[in-house]
Amino acid sequence: MKRILTVLLTIAALAAMASLAAAAPARVDLRDCRQQARIHEGRMTGQLTPREAARLNRGQRHVHRMEMRADANGRLSMRERGRLDRAQDRQSRRIYRLKHNARVA
């Protein structure tokens, strides 16, 4: 009985870890989508000049390529996830700064 309980708990723990690993790329994609929307909204409202928007879009492509390289083996390690989070944090700050720099299109 104790052995069966141990096996069931092990299976549950592995399933939980697998679901967290599978959720990481989805979280990265959702954040990327929200940042793209912020860039588009800034362009439409005139908060971003065409040049600023192009620069931010290049940054988003860079983050996307980082994600593709990190996920090439089918899983993201904690180190890769941290690098992606930091890159997206930097990109988010850039979007904010360029949207609030008092330049108008």
C-alpha positions as CSV (number, residue, x, y, z in Angstrom):
1,M,0.0,0.0,0.0
2,K,2.8,2.4,0.9
3,R,4.6,1.6,-2.3
4,I,1.5,2.4,-4.4
5,L,1.1,5.7,-2.7
6,T,4.7,6.6,-3.3
7,V,4.3,5.7,-7.0
8,L,1.1,7.8,-7.3
9,L,2.8,10.8,-5.6
10,T,5.8,10.5,-7.9
11,I,3.6,10.4,-11.0
12,A,1.6,13.4,-9.8
13,A,4.8,15.3,-9.1
14,L,6.2,14.5,-12.6
15,A,2.9,15.5,-14.2
16,A,3.0,18.9,-12.3
17,M,6.5,19.5,-13.5
18,A,5.7,18.7,-17.1
19,S,2.7,21.0,-17.0
20,L,4.9,23.9,-15.7
21,A,7.5,23.2,-18.4
22,A,4.8,23.2,-21.1
23,A,3.3,26.5,-19.7
24,A,6.5,28.4,-19.9
25,P,6.5,28.9,-23.7
26,A,2.9,29.8,-23.6
27,R,3.6,32.5,-20.9
28,V,6.5,33.8,-23.1
29,D,4.3,33.9,-26.1
30,L,1.5,35.7,-24.3
31,R,3.9,38.4,-23.0
32,D,5.4,38.8,-26.5
33,C,1.9,39.3,-27.9
34,R,1.0,41.9,-25.2
35,Q,4.3,43.8,-25.9
36,Q,3.5,43.8,-29.7
37,A,0.1,45.2,-28.9
38,R,1.7,48.0,-26.8
39,I,4.0,48.9,-29.7
40,H,1.1,48.9,-32.2
41,E,-1.0,51.0,-29.8
42,G,1.8,53.5,-29.4
43,R,2.2,53.7,-33.2
44,M,-1.6,54.3,-33.7
45,T,-1.8,57.0,-31.0
46,G,1.3,58.8,-32.2
47,Q,3.3,58.1,-29.0
48,L,5.8,56.2,-31.1
49,T,7.5,57.5,-34.3
50,P,7.8,55.1,-37.2
51,R,11.5,54.8,-36.4
52,E,11.0,54.1,-32.7
53,A,8.3,51.4,-33.6
54,A,10.7,49.8,-36.1
55,R,13.4,49.7,-33.4
56,L,11.1,48.1,-30.9
57,N,9.9,45.6,-33.4
58,R,13.5,44.6,-34.1
59,G,13.9,44.0,-30.3
60,Q,10.8,41.9,-30.3
61,R,12.1,39.8,-33.1
62,H,15.4,39.3,-31.2
63,V,13.5,38.1,-28.2
64,H,11.5,35.7,-30.4
65,R,14.6,34.3,-32.0
66,M,16.1,33.8,-28.5
67,E,12.9,31.9,-27.6
68,M,13.2,29.7,-30.7
69,R,16.8,28.8,-30.0
70,A,16.1,28.1,-26.3
71,D,13.1,25.9,-27.2
72,A,14.9,24.1,-30.0
73,N,15.4,21.0,-27.9
74,G,11.8,20.9,-26.8
75,R,12.2,22.2,-23.3
76,L,13.3,25.4,-21.5
77,S,15.8,25.1,-18.7
78,M,15.5,27.4,-15.7
79,R,18.5,29.4,-17.0
80,E,17.0,29.8,-20.5
81,R,13.7,30.9,-18.9
82,G,15.5,33.4,-16.8
83,R,17.4,34.8,-19.8
84,L,14.1,35.1,-21.7
85,D,12.4,36.9,-18.8
86,R,15.2,39.4,-18.5
87,A,15.2,40.1,-22.2
88,Q,11.5,40.7,-22.1
89,D,11.8,42.9,-19.1
90,R,14.4,45.0,-20.9
91,Q,12.2,45.2,-24.0
92,S,9.2,46.2,-21.8
93,R,11.3,49.1,-20.3
94,R,12.3,50.2,-23.8
95,I,8.7,50.2,-24.9
96,Y,7.7,52.3,-21.9
97,R,10.6,54.8,-22.3
98,L,10.0,55.4,-26.0
99,K,6.3,55.7,-25.6
100,H,6.8,58.4,-22.8
101,N,9.7,60.4,-24.3
102,A,7.5,63.3,-25.5
103,R,8.3,62.7,-29.2
104,V,5.2,62.6,-31.4
105,A,4.8,61.0,-34.8
